[in-house]
Amino acid sequence: MRAVAVFLLVLFTCHSLHAQQQQYKSAVIAFYNLENFFDTVDNPLINDDDFTPKGEKNYNSTIYWSKVQHLATVISQMGTDINPDGPAILGVAEIENDTVLNDLIKNPLISSRNYKYVHYDSRDIRGVDVALFYNPKYFTVVDSRKLLVHLPEGAKENIFTRDVLWVKGKLDGETVHVFVNHWPSRLGGEERSAPGRAAAAQVDKDFIDSLQKEDPSAKVIVMGDLNDDPVSPSITEVLRAKGKINQVQPGGLFNPWVEMYKKGYGTLAYQDAWGLFDQVMIGYPWLSKDQKGFFYYQQHIFNKQFMIENVGKYRGYPMRTWDGNTYRGGYSDHFPTYIVVLKKV
């Protein structure tokens, strides 16, 4: 199977484009799983012992700041072929706390963008959360909250998982609702853990339904590391997302990753098989090109050559930071993804 040489995660920016005499503004909406982005300080409230200087990984400041630099390198390049400012909105997963978020946005490679973020602590036993970066030049936060995911009994050994982050904001003056997700993993087996991901998907669905009941034209974005592929039941049956635009009805979701997944493209690899867990989906109001607001244009997986493992058993995979307890010095074990939306000027 193949990985994609384009694209990720979750970017928003506005920039002028020209096509057939029509001028457009563009927005990149991205998502990126940052793979175990911990600081080096032991937090007794979570299970972060491995990511401390005394842990099995011998995690230290040198490794940490290398990780910051590598993540900033990827973020600095995502979507810049569309807009030189890069992501206007970027959802991220596997971050420990606001310390790592602050260190990342201050990195010289992206500091000029003046990124802000929305983040809440969750009760995940590993202490990893989701967050949303945004460029205030293009996006303004109106409201936000964390949405608790109740795991069904037996779905996972732990009773808590990552919360869903909901952020309401203005993208170039237009109201949008962003849901950042990191659904329960497949640890313990795909079948056993599936009810946990279905429960997380239902949290998204219920909140989206409540928004659309008040405003049928509400523009919704669902993004994240879903630990499921675009054809999995959590997405096709719970979220009821469709892979073809002409199949999406009012109130429905469009998933632009279905056809790419069926063609063998992916964002992570396991046992030489590609999965496409990192997705960005959009609601029906994004699909019409005949509107004053932003409309969907295209999707990408961002995977430049420097982000791909070139030796060993993971050759061809995303170049990860860790191989077990061995520091590999890569970027992430996931490629980021993003969609591009356009608006007529």
Secondary structure as UniProt FT lines:
FT   STRAND          16..19
FT   TURN            20..21
FT   STRAND          22..37
FT   TURN            44..45
FT   HELIX           49..51
FT   TURN            53..54
FT   TURN            56..57
FT   HELIX           61..77
FT   TURN            78..82
FT   TURN            84..85
FT   STRAND          89..95
FT   HELIX           98..105
FT   TURN            108..110
FT   HELIX           111..113
FT   STRAND          116..119
FT   TURN            125..126
FT   STRAND          129..134
FT   TURN            136..138
FT   STRAND          139..147
FT   TURN            153..154
FT   STRAND          164..171
FT   TURN            172..173
FT   STRAND          174..182
FT   TURN            187..188
FT   HELIX           190..214
FT   TURN            216..217
FT   STRAND          219..225
FT   TURN            230..231
FT   HELIX           234..238
FT   STRAND          241..242
FT   HELIX           245..247
FT   TURN            250..251
FT   STRAND          253..254
FT   TURN            256..257
FT   HELIX           258..262
FT   TURN            263..264
FT   STRAND          268..270
FT   TURN            271..272
FT   STRAND          273..275
FT   STRAND          278..283
FT   HELIX           284..286
FT   STRAND          295..301
FT   HELIX           305..307
FT   HELIX           312..314
FT   TURN            315..316
FT   STRAND          322..323
FT   TURN            324..325
FT   STRAND          326..327
FT   STRAND          337..344
//
